[in-house]
Amino acid sequence: MGHGECGAYAGHGAAAGPGGEQQVTLRTPAELADALPYLLGYRPEDSIVLVALHDGETKGRFGGRARLGIPPHTDDWPSVTQQLAHGLVTGSERRGAKPESMVAFLCQDPAGGESARDVMERLRPLAQLLRRACGALDVPVVEALCISDGRFWSYCCPGNGCCAPDGEAMGLPGTSVLAAAATYAGLQVRGTLRELRARLMPWETAAALQQEAALDTAQAALVPRILEAESRADVAEETLAVVRRAMERLAAVPTMASTLDADLRDDELIGHDDAATMILGLQDRATRDRAAEWMEGDEAKPALRLWRALARRCVGPYGEHAAAPLTLAGWVAWSTGDELEAREALAMALAADRDYLFARLLHQACNEGLDPESIRRCLRAERRGRELPTTTTEAGAEAAPDVAEQPGEVTTAVDASPGDMASVASADKACGNGSRRRRRSRPERSPVTRASRRSPGGPAQQRRPRSTDGASPGGRRSARAADGPSGRARARRAVDGQGAKQEGTHVDEQP
């Protein structure tokens, strides 16, 4: 494809305009290289990117995209390329069709005295491994490009002098036909992946020490109360009250064009003590699930801003605690249609705690293109159930009344949580895929599954040991966490309860 012609539809809808879908034809490697940010929605850095093509090897329609960071150790390259190729092929099959071919991109800028050509040569074995991995699945790579320092090379060049040894200069950003179609459709490239992740990374400023001290104080005060069944509900209400007040403060201040300025202002609106109370309180799954109900309408924007701010406050040895606010940020972003931020936030949540089941399931569901409305229905039903007034039975006990069914609305008993169910996709069945059952009268409880309904203070032998590698969202390790399960980590895991452990590489995949 790099030296021939490739007809392509912008699979992410960049070519869709008032007149409907338009066909966009990319004929050269230069057009492919310029189109990459529009296929992903951001400019990838240090990335392996695979793009699926359907409807033929020489003329194809863009399908799913998958991105993964380039491993620094070459020993990891064979397994990573196999996982990336397998993930995109099987993901495409689940969505309806196996790709006929692939386009591959390796994006990395020079470092340590390298030239762009040095980068291209260093990554050549990675490109070969990627082509072999895709070929083993009967999906050939018809073009493989290296993009470095504003230049690009084709690894598929036949070597007959058609390509310059020093590569070709990239054109001005946004000059390809796909870029023009994306602009016409109102789509924008949102900077680099590093800039997107920076909004969710923990502080590295002097204020981080003050936040860490506030977290130490809050942990000593709150964790024992969360572990006591009698006071756990009180802590949940106190935490959610602080969350509501913080959201009101954020909602009262308009958004700003600069994301950096907006985040700095949001940080100023949240005190260290309040942030610590919310971070520690959200380690309780029941509280976290209730916080997930702020996912739409006027509540969604301030909620997302708050979850980002709390993720930035999980400093020092509290990096693992970021899994909760990062997962909530990913959930709200997905619920409001921002799949790019959703994937990144959920991937960072899994970097903070690879066993965090809510993040893992949401990440998988988002990558598979499932509809978040199924989960929203669950959360709406739980919220309505709490807000209804209680009625007194003949025996004098209080019970929640049945929810009146509205035309066209499903009101079903929900025992599974979007946070910890065996599959997020099962929420559609649990929360109304055509059935019309009435809500059972039962005591209020968080919509969590049987696996997570154990009290956080349950017997230690019922909880599976969790990873103690101490990885933070940005890949940094906390020295104290890396040395072993610190008191902070043990307390957090006791609050969080047991989670199902699953291994695997987390791939940013777009349908």
NUKOLTOR-90580 format. One record per residue (C-alpha): x, y, z. Coordinates in steps of 0.05 Angstrom, whole numbers. Layout:
residues N
<node X="X" Y="Y" Z="Z"/>
...
//
This chain:
residues 511
<node X="0" Y="0" Z="0"/>
<node X="57" Y="48" Z="15"/>
<node X="80" Y="48" Z="-58"/>
<node X="13" Y="35" Z="-90"/>
<node X="-56" Y="63" Z="-77"/>
<node X="-103" Y="52" Z="-18"/>
<node X="-175" Y="73" Z="-19"/>
<node X="-199" Y="82" Z="51"/>
<node X="-259" Y="104" Z="92"/>
<node X="-243" Y="142" Z="155"/>
<node X="-268" Y="89" Z="202"/>
<node X="-274" Y="137" Z="261"/>
<node X="-321" Y="181" Z="222"/>
<node X="-273" Y="236" Z="203"/>
<node X="-301" Y="239" Z="134"/>
<node X="-373" Y="244" Z="156"/>
<node X="-404" Y="311" Z="140"/>
<node X="-472" Y="342" Z="127"/>
<node X="-477" Y="302" Z="62"/>
<node X="-463" Y="236" Z="96"/>
<node X="-401" Y="191" Z="94"/>
<node X="-350" Y="209" Z="41"/>
<node X="-296" Y="165" Z="13"/>
<node X="-225" Y="189" Z="27"/>
<node X="-168" Y="160" Z="-14"/>
<node X="-97" Y="158" Z="14"/>
<node X="-47" Y="144" Z="-41"/>
<node X="22" Y="154" Z="-10"/>
<node X="59" Y="138" Z="54"/>
<node X="62" Y="213" Z="67"/>
<node X="-14" Y="217" Z="68"/>
<node X="-16" Y="157" Z="114"/>
<node X="34" Y="187" Z="162"/>
<node X="-3" Y="254" Z="164"/>
<node X="-69" Y="218" Z="174"/>
<node X="-47" Y="178" Z="236"/>
<node X="-65" Y="231" Z="289"/>
<node X="-135" Y="236" Z="259"/>
<node X="-144" Y="161" Z="262"/>
<node X="-126" Y="161" Z="336"/>
<node X="-150" Y="229" Z="358"/>
<node X="-81" Y="248" Z="385"/>
<node X="-8" Y="248" Z="364"/>
<node X="24" Y="183" Z="387"/>
<node X="92" Y="183" Z="420"/>
<node X="137" Y="123" Z="433"/>
<node X="82" Y="80" Z="404"/>
<node X="68" Y="19" Z="362"/>
<node X="3" Y="30" Z="324"/>
<node X="-35" Y="-22" Z="283"/>
<node X="-93" Y="-2" Z="238"/>
<node X="-138" Y="-56" Z="209"/>
<node X="-160" Y="-54" Z="137"/>
<node X="-222" Y="-88" Z="110"/>
<node X="-250" Y="-102" Z="40"/>
<node X="-186" Y="-123" Z="6"/>
<node X="-110" Y="-117" Z="11"/>
<node X="-98" Y="-63" Z="-42"/>
<node X="-160" Y="-21" Z="-28"/>
<node X="-184" Y="-22" Z="43"/>
<node X="-231" Y="11" Z="92"/>
<node X="-200" Y="31" Z="159"/>
<node X="-224" Y="-12" Z="216"/>
<node X="-200" Y="-19" Z="288"/>
<node X="-137" Y="13" Z="315"/>
<node X="-92" Y="-11" Z="370"/>
<node X="-35" Y="26" Z="404"/>
<node X="18" Y="3" Z="453"/>
<node X="80" Y="37" Z="480"/>
<node X="146" Y="13" Z="451"/>
<node X="179" Y="-31" Z="504"/>
<node X="249" Y="-6" Z="522"/>
<node X="276" Y="-77" Z="526"/>
<node X="282" Y="-114" Z="460"/>
<node X="271" Y="-181" Z="496"/>
<node X="198" Y="-159" Z="505"/>
<node X="186" Y="-144" Z="431"/>
<node X="166" Y="-214" Z="407"/>
<node X="112" Y="-223" Z="460"/>
<node X="87" Y="-152" Z="454"/>
<node X="79" Y="-155" Z="378"/>
<node X="42" Y="-222" Z="383"/>
<node X="-5" Y="-194" Z="436"/>
<node X="-19" Y="-130" Z="397"/>
<node X="-33" Y="-166" Z="332"/>
<node X="-76" Y="-219" Z="366"/>
<node X="-114" Y="-167" Z="405"/>
<node X="-132" Y="-126" Z="344"/>
<node X="-151" Y="-186" Z="301"/>
<node X="-194" Y="-219" Z="353"/>
<node X="-225" Y="-152" Z="372"/>
<node X="-243" Y="-139" Z="299"/>
<node X="-273" Y="-209" Z="294"/>
<node X="-316" Y="-196" Z="355"/>
<node X="-341" Y="-132" Z="322"/>
<node X="-361" Y="-169" Z="259"/>
<node X="-303" Y="-182" Z="211"/>
<node X="-231" Y="-204" Z="210"/>
<node X="-185" Y="-153" Z="176"/>
<node X="-157" Y="-169" Z="108"/>
<node X="-93" Y="-131" Z="121"/>
<node X="-58" Y="-82" Z="168"/>
<node X="-20" Y="-17" Z="167"/>
<node X="34" Y="-10" Z="221"/>
<node X="66" Y="52" Z="250"/>
<node X="127" Y="59" Z="295"/>
<node X="130" Y="128" Z="326"/>
<node X="191" Y="149" Z="367"/>
<node X="234" Y="212" Z="369"/>
<node X="310" Y="209" Z="376"/>
<node X="342" Y="209" Z="444"/>
<node X="413" Y="206" Z="472"/>
<node X="449" Y="232" Z="410"/>
<node X="411" Y="189" Z="360"/>
<node X="389" Y="214" Z="292"/>
<node X="321" Y="200" Z="264"/>
<node X="352" Y="150" Z="217"/>
<node X="385" Y="115" Z="276"/>
<node X="316" Y="108" Z="307"/>
<node X="289" Y="78" Z="243"/>
<node X="345" Y="27" Z="239"/>
<node X="340" Y="9" Z="313"/>
<node X="265" Y="-4" Z="306"/>
<node X="272" Y="-44" Z="242"/>
<node X="272" Y="-112" Z="279"/>
<node X="209" Y="-90" Z="316"/>
<node X="175" Y="-76" Z="249"/>
<node X="196" Y="-145" Z="224"/>
<node X="168" Y="-179" Z="286"/>
<node X="104" Y="-141" Z="278"/>
<node X="97" Y="-163" Z="205"/>
<node X="111" Y="-235" Z="225"/>
<node X="60" Y="-233" Z="281"/>
<node X="6" Y="-207" Z="235"/>
<node X="26" Y="-255" Z="179"/>
<node X="19" Y="-314" Z="227"/>
<node X="-54" Y="-293" Z="235"/>
<node X="-63" Y="-290" Z="158"/>
<node X="-68" Y="-214" Z="161"/>
<node X="-9" Y="-185" Z="122"/>
<node X="21" Y="-117" Z="138"/>
<node X="17" Y="-80" Z="72"/>
<node X="53" Y="-18" Z="98"/>
<node X="97" Y="-5" Z="157"/>
<node X="121" Y="65" Z="171"/>
<node X="172" Y="93" Z="220"/>
<node X="157" Y="165" Z="241"/>
<node X="213" Y="202" Z="277"/>
<node X="231" Y="275" Z="285"/>
<node X="186" Y="300" Z="230"/>
<node X="209" Y="248" Z="179"/>
<node X="183" Y="180" Z="158"/>
<node X="209" Y="116" Z="126"/>
<node X="174" Y="56" Z="97"/>
<node X="198" Y="-12" Z="120"/>
<node X="161" Y="-41" Z="60"/>
<node X="203" Y="-3" Z="9"/>
<node X="231" Y="-51" Z="-43"/>
<node X="298" Y="-15" Z="-43"/>
<node X="298" Y="6" Z="-115"/>
<node X="313" Y="79" Z="-101"/>
<node X="242" Y="102" Z="-93"/>
<node X="255" Y="125" Z="-21"/>
<node X="309" Y="172" Z="4"/>
<node X="359" Y="140" Z="53"/>
<node X="347" Y="197" Z="102"/>
<node X="272" Y="190" Z="98"/>
<node X="219" Y="238" Z="73"/>
<node X="199" Y="301" Z="109"/>
<node X="130" Y="303" Z="138"/>
<node X="85" Y="354" Z="107"/>
<node X="53" Y="410" Z="146"/>
<node X="5" Y="380" Z="198"/>
<node X="-66" Y="374" Z="174"/>
<node X="-51" Y="376" Z="99"/>
<node X="-74" Y="306" Z="80"/>
<node X="-142" Y="293" Z="50"/>
<node X="-163" Y="255" Z="112"/>
<node X="-142" Y="315" Z="155"/>
<node X="-184" Y="360" Z="111"/>
<node X="-244" Y="313" Z="117"/>
<node X="-235" Y="310" Z="193"/>
<node X="-233" Y="386" Z="197"/>
<node X="-296" Y="390" Z="155"/>
<node X="-329" Y="341" Z="202"/>
<node X="-308" Y="383" Z="263"/>
<node X="-259" Y="332" Z="291"/>
<node X="-195" Y="355" Z="324"/>
<node X="-129" Y="325" Z="344"/>
<node X="-121" Y="333" Z="419"/>
<node X="-47" Y="344" Z="425"/>
<node X="-1" Y="288" Z="446"/>
<node X="-14" Y="228" Z="489"/>
<node X="36" Y="256" Z="540"/>
<node X="-6" Y="319" Z="547"/>
<node X="-69" Y="279" Z="557"/>
<node X="-37" Y="236" Z="611"/>
<node X="-8" Y="296" Z="646"/>
<node X="-78" Y="316" Z="669"/>
<node X="-82" Y="251" Z="709"/>
<node X="-11" Y="245" Z="735"/>
<node X="5" Y="254" Z="809"/>
<node X="36" Y="319" Z="831"/>
<node X="111" Y="327" Z="834"/>
<node X="112" Y="395" Z="866"/>
<node X="125" Y="419" Z="937"/>
<node X="51" Y="415" Z="950"/>
<node X="56" Y="339" Z="943"/>
<node X="88" Y="335" Z="1012"/>
<node X="29" Y="372" Z="1043"/>
<node X="-20" Y="327" Z="1007"/>
<node X="17" Y="265" Z="1030"/>
<node X="14" Y="289" Z="1102"/>
<node X="-61" Y="301" Z="1096"/>
<node X="-69" Y="231" Z="1067"/>
<node X="-31" Y="201" Z="1126"/>
<node X="-77" Y="236" Z="1175"/>
<node X="-140" Y="217" Z="1137"/>
<node X="-118" Y="144" Z="1132"/>
<node X="-107" Y="139" Z="1207"/>
<node X="-176" Y="168" Z="1220"/>
<node X="-219" Y="137" Z="1165"/>
<node X="-193" Y="67" Z="1151"/>
<node X="-210" Y="39" Z="1221"/>
<node X="-280" Y="68" Z="1214"/>
<node X="-289" Y="38" Z="1144"/>
<node X="-267" Y="-30" Z="1171"/>
<node X="-321" Y="-27" Z="1225"/>
<node X="-389" Y="-47" Z="1198"/>
<node X="-425" Y="0" Z="1246"/>
<node X="-389" Y="62" Z="1221"/>
<node X="-376" Y="44" Z="1148"/>
<node X="-442" Y="75" Z="1123"/>
<node X="-428" Y="139" Z="1161"/>
<node X="-360" Y="146" Z="1128"/>
<node X="-392" Y="135" Z="1060"/>
<node X="-443" Y="191" Z="1072"/>
<node X="-388" Y="238" Z="1098"/>
<node X="-345" Y="223" Z="1037"/>
<node X="-401" Y="234" Z="988"/>
<node X="-421" Y="298" Z="1023"/>
<node X="-350" Y="325" Z="1012"/>
<node X="-353" Y="302" Z="940"/>
<node X="-419" Y="339" Z="929"/>
<node X="-391" Y="403" Z="958"/>
<node X="-328" Y="398" Z="915"/>
<node X="-370" Y="386" Z="852"/>
<node X="-412" Y="447" Z="868"/>
<node X="-350" Y="490" Z="875"/>
<node X="-323" Y="465" Z="808"/>
<node X="-390" Y="473" Z="773"/>
<node X="-394" Y="546" Z="796"/>
<node X="-330" Y="562" Z="758"/>
<node X="-333" Y="562" Z="682"/>
<node X="-286" Y="519" Z="641"/>
<node X="-222" Y="548" Z="610"/>
<node X="-193" Y="538" Z="541"/>
<node X="-124" Y="519" Z="567"/>
<node X="-125" Y="450" Z="600"/>
<node X="-64" Y="467" Z="642"/>
<node X="-95" Y="531" Z="669"/>
<node X="-161" Y="495" Z="680"/>
<node X="-128" Y="440" Z="720"/>
<node X="-87" Y="489" Z="762"/>
<node X="-150" Y="527" Z="780"/>
<node X="-188" Y="463" Z="797"/>
<node X="-130" Y="444" Z="843"/>
<node X="-137" Y="510" Z="879"/>
<node X="-211" Y="497" Z="893"/>
<node X="-198" Y="432" Z="930"/>
<node X="-162" Y="432" Z="997"/>
<node X="-113" Y="379" Z="1019"/>
<node X="-157" Y="353" Z="1075"/>
<node X="-219" Y="348" Z="1030"/>
<node X="-178" Y="313" Z="976"/>
<node X="-151" Y="263" Z="1027"/>
<node X="-221" Y="249" Z="1054"/>
<node X="-248" Y="235" Z="985"/>
<node X="-189" Y="192" Z="962"/>
<node X="-191" Y="148" Z="1024"/>
<node X="-267" Y="144" Z="1024"/>
<node X="-269" Y="123" Z="951"/>
<node X="-227" Y="62" Z="967"/>
<node X="-291" Y="31" Z="993"/>
<node X="-325" Y="-1" Z="934"/>
<node X="-396" Y="16" Z="957"/>
<node X="-378" Y="89" Z="962"/>
<node X="-342" Y="87" Z="895"/>
<node X="-402" Y="56" Z="860"/>
<node X="-447" Y="111" Z="887"/>
<node X="-399" Y="163" Z="863"/>
<node X="-402" Y="131" Z="794"/>
<node X="-475" Y="154" Z="789"/>
<node X="-452" Y="225" Z="772"/>
<node X="-440" Y="205" Z="700"/>
<node X="-487" Y="247" Z="656"/>
<node X="-522" Y="313" Z="649"/>
<node X="-499" Y="373" Z="688"/>
<node X="-464" Y="329" Z="738"/>
<node X="-416" Y="296" Z="689"/>
<node X="-368" Y="354" Z="676"/>
<node X="-354" Y="374" Z="748"/>
<node X="-349" Y="300" Z="767"/>
<node X="-297" Y="288" Z="713"/>
<node X="-258" Y="349" Z="735"/>
<node X="-260" Y="325" Z="807"/>
<node X="-237" Y="254" Z="790"/>
<node X="-179" Y="283" Z="750"/>
<node X="-160" Y="328" Z="808"/>
<node X="-162" Y="271" Z="858"/>
<node X="-119" Y="227" Z="813"/>
<node X="-67" Y="283" Z="814"/>
<node X="-69" Y="282" Z="890"/>
<node X="-51" Y="209" Z="897"/>
<node X="22" Y="227" Z="911"/>
<node X="82" Y="188" Z="937"/>
<node X="64" Y="121" Z="968"/>
<node X="-10" Y="133" Z="953"/>
<node X="-1" Y="120" Z="879"/>
<node X="-41" Y="55" Z="883"/>
<node X="-100" Y="94" Z="911"/>
<node X="-107" Y="130" Z="844"/>
<node X="-141" Y="68" Z="815"/>
<node X="-208" Y="92" Z="843"/>
<node X="-209" Y="164" Z="818"/>
<node X="-176" Y="144" Z="752"/>
<node X="-229" Y="91" Z="740"/>
<node X="-284" Y="140" Z="756"/>
<node X="-253" Y="190" Z="708"/>
<node X="-250" Y="137" Z="655"/>
<node X="-322" Y="117" Z="668"/>
<node X="-349" Y="188" Z="663"/>
<node X="-308" Y="202" Z="601"/>
<node X="-335" Y="138" Z="568"/>
<node X="-406" Y="153" Z="590"/>
<node X="-402" Y="223" Z="559"/>
<node X="-373" Y="198" Z="493"/>
<node X="-299" Y="214" Z="503"/>
<node X="-270" Y="145" Z="489"/>
<node X="-199" Y="171" Z="481"/>
<node X="-194" Y="198" Z="552"/>
<node X="-233" Y="138" Z="577"/>
<node X="-182" Y="89" Z="550"/>
<node X="-123" Y="128" Z="576"/>
<node X="-153" Y="138" Z="646"/>
<node X="-172" Y="65" Z="651"/>
<node X="-103" Y="42" Z="627"/>
<node X="-71" Y="87" Z="680"/>
<node X="-118" Y="58" Z="733"/>
<node X="-93" Y="-11" Z="714"/>
<node X="-21" Y="14" Z="718"/>
<node X="-36" Y="39" Z="788"/>
<node X="-68" Y="-27" Z="808"/>
<node X="-69" Y="-83" Z="757"/>
<node X="-120" Y="-122" Z="798"/>
<node X="-172" Y="-66" Z="799"/>
<node X="-229" Y="-105" Z="768"/>
<node X="-275" Y="-45" Z="755"/>
<node X="-221" Y="-12" Z="712"/>
<node X="-204" Y="-77" Z="676"/>
<node X="-276" Y="-92" Z="657"/>
<node X="-291" Y="-21" Z="635"/>
<node X="-227" Y="-19" Z="594"/>
<node X="-246" Y="-83" Z="559"/>
<node X="-318" Y="-60" Z="547"/>
<node X="-295" Y="7" Z="520"/>
<node X="-245" Y="-27" Z="473"/>
<node X="-298" Y="-75" Z="448"/>
<node X="-344" Y="-18" Z="431"/>
<node X="-400" Y="-36" Z="480"/>
<node X="-454" Y="14" Z="496"/>
<node X="-445" Y="47" Z="565"/>
<node X="-520" Y="58" Z="569"/>
<node X="-528" Y="-12" Z="600"/>
<node X="-486" Y="9" Z="660"/>
<node X="-520" Y="77" Z="664"/>
<node X="-587" Y="42" Z="670"/>
<node X="-561" Y="2" Z="729"/>
<node X="-536" Y="64" Z="765"/>
<node X="-599" Y="103" Z="751"/>
<node X="-641" Y="47" Z="780"/>
<node X="-598" Y="44" Z="844"/>
<node X="-602" Y="119" Z="852"/>
<node X="-677" Y="121" Z="844"/>
<node X="-683" Y="65" Z="895"/>
<node X="-646" Y="105" Z="947"/>
<node X="-683" Y="170" Z="933"/>
<node X="-753" Y="139" Z="941"/>
<node X="-785" Y="149" Z="1010"/>
<node X="-791" Y="87" Z="1052"/>
<node X="-857" Y="58" Z="1073"/>
<node X="-875" Y="20" Z="1137"/>
<node X="-899" Y="-51" Z="1132"/>
<node X="-953" Y="-82" Z="1176"/>
<node X="-899" Y="-112" Z="1219"/>
<node X="-870" Y="-43" Z="1231"/>
<node X="-807" Y="-54" Z="1190"/>
<node X="-786" Y="-2" Z="1139"/>
<node X="-779" Y="-25" Z="1068"/>
<node X="-769" Y="10" Z="1001"/>
<node X="-833" Y="10" Z="959"/>
<node X="-835" Y="-21" Z="890"/>
<node X="-812" Y="26" Z="836"/>
<node X="-869" Y="47" Z="791"/>
<node X="-856" Y="27" Z="720"/>
<node X="-858" Y="82" Z="669"/>
<node X="-876" Y="70" Z="597"/>
<node X="-815" Y="48" Z="558"/>
<node X="-771" Y="44" Z="620"/>
<node X="-743" Y="-19" Z="651"/>
<node X="-741" Y="-23" Z="727"/>
<node X="-706" Y="-87" Z="747"/>
<node X="-675" Y="-113" Z="810"/>
<node X="-600" Y="-105" Z="803"/>
<node X="-553" Y="-148" Z="843"/>
<node X="-493" Y="-138" Z="799"/>
<node X="-448" Y="-78" Z="801"/>
<node X="-419" Y="-44" Z="740"/>
<node X="-356" Y="-42" Z="782"/>
<node X="-344" Y="-115" Z="797"/>
<node X="-391" Y="-159" Z="756"/>
<node X="-363" Y="-218" Z="719"/>
<node X="-372" Y="-180" Z="654"/>
<node X="-392" Y="-108" Z="642"/>
<node X="-432" Y="-132" Z="583"/>
<node X="-477" Y="-172" Z="629"/>
<node X="-503" Y="-105" Z="656"/>
<node X="-547" Y="-102" Z="594"/>
<node X="-581" Y="-166" Z="614"/>
<node X="-584" Y="-148" Z="688"/>
<node X="-609" Y="-78" Z="676"/>
<node X="-660" Y="-87" Z="623"/>
<node X="-652" Y="-120" Z="555"/>
<node X="-726" Y="-125" Z="544"/>
<node X="-750" Y="-155" Z="609"/>
<node X="-797" Y="-115" Z="654"/>
<node X="-789" Y="-138" Z="725"/>
<node X="-806" Y="-98" Z="786"/>
<node X="-753" Y="-79" Z="837"/>
<node X="-751" Y="-123" Z="898"/>
<node X="-758" Y="-91" Z="965"/>
<node X="-691" Y="-99" Z="999"/>
<node X="-645" Y="-61" Z="1044"/>
<node X="-602" Y="-9" Z="1010"/>
<node X="-536" Y="-34" Z="986"/>
<node X="-486" Y="-16" Z="934"/>
<node X="-496" Y="-51" Z="867"/>
<node X="-437" Y="-97" Z="875"/>
<node X="-431" Y="-170" Z="857"/>
<node X="-427" Y="-229" Z="903"/>
<node X="-351" Y="-228" Z="894"/>
<node X="-347" Y="-158" Z="925"/>
<node X="-403" Y="-158" Z="977"/>
<node X="-356" Y="-182" Z="1031"/>
<node X="-347" Y="-132" Z="1087"/>
<node X="-279" Y="-98" Z="1082"/>
<node X="-266" Y="-122" Z="1152"/>
<node X="-279" Y="-195" Z="1135"/>
<node X="-230" Y="-251" Z="1151"/>
<node X="-162" Y="-240" Z="1121"/>
<node X="-160" Y="-311" Z="1096"/>
<node X="-217" Y="-296" Z="1049"/>
<node X="-177" Y="-244" Z="1011"/>
<node X="-127" Y="-263" Z="958"/>
<node X="-59" Y="-230" Z="964"/>
<node X="-52" Y="-173" Z="915"/>
<node X="6" Y="-146" Z="875"/>
<node X="55" Y="-103" Z="912"/>
<node X="95" Y="-76" Z="854"/>
<node X="75" Y="-5" Z="872"/>
<node X="67" Y="18" Z="800"/>
<node X="39" Y="88" Z="794"/>
<node X="-2" Y="115" Z="736"/>
<node X="58" Y="146" Z="705"/>
<node X="100" Y="83" Z="711"/>
<node X="139" Y="108" Z="771"/>
<node X="148" Y="66" Z="832"/>
<node X="139" Y="86" Z="903"/>
<node X="201" Y="64" Z="941"/>
<node X="161" Y="45" Z="1002"/>
<node X="109" Y="6" Z="962"/>
<node X="162" Y="-29" Z="920"/>
<node X="198" Y="-54" Z="982"/>
<node X="136" Y="-94" Z="1003"/>
<node X="64" Y="-84" Z="1025"/>
<node X="68" Y="-21" Z="1066"/>
<node X="18" Y="-3" Z="1119"/>
<node X="-16" Y="44" Z="1070"/>
<node X="-21" Y="-10" Z="1017"/>
<node X="-47" Y="-61" Z="1066"/>
<node X="-99" Y="-13" Z="1092"/>
<node X="-122" Y="4" Z="1022"/>
<node X="-129" Y="-69" Z="1003"/>
<node X="-167" Y="-84" Z="1066"/>
<node X="-216" Y="-29" Z="1049"/>
<node X="-221" Y="-48" Z="976"/>
<node X="-235" Y="-121" Z="991"/>
<node X="-219" Y="-180" Z="947"/>
<node X="-211" Y="-171" Z="872"/>
<node X="-204" Y="-222" Z="818"/>
<node X="-132" Y="-224" Z="792"/>
<node X="-122" Y="-225" Z="718"/>
<node X="-58" Y="-219" Z="679"/>
<node X="-48" Y="-189" Z="610"/>
<node X="-23" Y="-130" Z="570"/>
<node X="-70" Y="-71" Z="567"/>
<node X="-77" Y="-47" Z="495"/>
<node X="-108" Y="18" Z="476"/>
<node X="-156" Y="-8" Z="423"/>
<node X="-206" Y="33" Z="384"/>
<node X="-264" Y="2" Z="346"/>
//
